[in-house]
Amino acid sequence: MDLGLISVRYARALLKASVESKVSDKVYEEMQAMAASFSNVPDLRTTIDNPMISRTQKRDILRAAVGNTPSELTIKFIELVLDEGREKAMQFIANSFVDLYRKQNNLIRARLVTATAPTPQVESRLRQLVGSQTNGSVEFATDIDPDIIGGFILEYDTYRMDASVKSKLNAILAQLK
């Protein structure tokens, strides 16, 4: 069976259970933490996939991947995934859950890249801009990249606005060639 299909089914079931239990926000945070753990620690996936690692050790590792105090629902869900032998899909389940939660709650993820730290007013105006364009709530992340020299890069959904000095200089350079 397709790993993507399995992960979406498990993620849907977890989302439904978390909404019914009124802990969907907490589970969302935990699944974000788990997805980040898989991204930031490449050995996590190989450890979970390793058949020599006991089920108890895998349970403890997955619990640690979601944070310090996982919710009761997340603990039960990890147990279910391990009972069914689907631990290889756990990374995809976490990512699928995050995507489904965002769709259900009309939550848009935006990213702002600037050469220096933006002021709270600028960040607030851009958050409002994205919110008005998408008619949704905005999860806003800011990154500082001195390589863009000045200006900003704003990304959300499939939209990318590059108003950086670096890209303008590159465009001028391309015209001169």
SVG drawing of the C-alpha trace seen along z (x, -y; Angstrom):
<svg xmlns="http://www.w3.org/2000/svg" viewBox="-16 -50 44 57">
<polyline fill="none" stroke="black" stroke-width="0.4" points="0.0,0.0 1.1,-3.6 2.9,-5.2 1.3,-8.6 -2.2,-7.2 -1.5,-5.4 -0.1,-8.6 -3.1,-10.7 -5.5,-8.2 -3.8,-8.1 -3.5,-11.9 -7.2,-12.3 -8.1,-9.9 -5.8,-11.8 -7.2,-15.1 -10.8,-13.9 -10.0,-12.5 -8.2,-15.6 -11.1,-17.8 -13.6,-15.6 -11.3,-15.6 -10.8,-19.4 -7.0,-19.1 -6.4,-19.8 -4.2,-22.8 -2.0,-20.8 -1.7,-17.9 -0.9,-20.3 2.0,-21.7 3.2,-18.1 3.0,-17.0 4.9,-20.1 7.6,-19.2 7.7,-15.7 8.0,-16.8 10.8,-19.2 12.5,-16.4 12.5,-14.2 13.9,-17.1 16.5,-18.3 17.8,-14.8 18.3,-12.7 19.3,-9.6 15.8,-9.6 14.2,-8.1 16.9,-5.4 16.5,-4.6 12.7,-4.3 13.1,-2.1 15.7,0.1 14.1,3.6 16.7,4.1 15.3,1.3 12.6,2.6 9.0,1.3 9.5,-0.3 12.6,-2.2 10.8,-3.4 7.8,-4.5 10.2,-6.5 12.0,-8.0 8.7,-9.1 7.4,-10.5 10.6,-12.5 10.2,-13.8 6.9,-15.5 8.2,-17.4 8.3,-17.3 4.7,-16.6 2.8,-14.9 -1.0,-14.9 -2.8,-11.7 -4.2,-11.4 -0.7,-11.7 0.6,-9.0 -2.3,-6.7 -1.8,-7.5 1.9,-6.6 1.0,-3.3 -1.5,-2.6 1.0,-3.3 3.5,-1.0 0.9,1.7 0.0,1.6 3.7,1.6 3.4,-1.7 6.2,-3.5 8.0,-3.9 5.1,-6.3 5.3,-8.4 7.2,-11.3 4.7,-11.4 1.8,-11.1 3.1,-14.1 3.5,-16.2 0.1,-15.2 -1.5,-16.1 0.1,-19.6 -1.2,-20.1 -4.7,-18.9 -4.9,-21.0 -3.8,-24.1 -6.4,-23.5 -9.2,-22.8 -8.4,-26.0 -7.6,-28.2 -4.1,-28.8 -1.6,-30.2 2.1,-29.9 4.1,-33.0 7.8,-33.6 9.5,-37.0 13.2,-37.3 15.0,-40.5 18.6,-41.7 18.1,-43.1 15.5,-42.4 12.2,-44.0 10.3,-46.3 7.2,-45.0 5.1,-47.5 6.5,-46.2 5.9,-42.6 2.4,-43.4 1.6,-45.2 2.9,-42.3 0.9,-39.8 -2.2,-41.9 -1.4,-42.0 -1.1,-38.3 -4.2,-37.8 -6.3,-40.1 -5.0,-38.4 -5.7,-34.9 -8.8,-35.4 -7.1,-33.3 -5.1,-33.4 -1.4,-33.8 1.5,-31.8 4.4,-34.2 8.1,-33.3 10.9,-35.8 14.4,-35.0 17.4,-37.3 19.7,-36.9 22.3,-39.6 23.1,-38.3 19.9,-39.9 21.6,-43.3 18.3,-45.1 14.6,-45.0 12.7,-41.8 11.3,-38.5 7.8,-37.5 6.5,-34.0 3.1,-32.4 1.2,-29.6 2.6,-29.6 3.2,-33.4 6.7,-34.9 7.4,-38.6 11.1,-39.3 11.8,-43.0 15.4,-42.4 18.3,-44.6 20.2,-41.5 17.6,-40.4 17.3,-43.9 21.1,-44.1 21.1,-40.6 18.3,-41.8 20.4,-44.9 23.4,-42.7 21.5,-40.4 20.3,-43.3 23.8,-44.6 25.1,-41.3"/>
</svg>
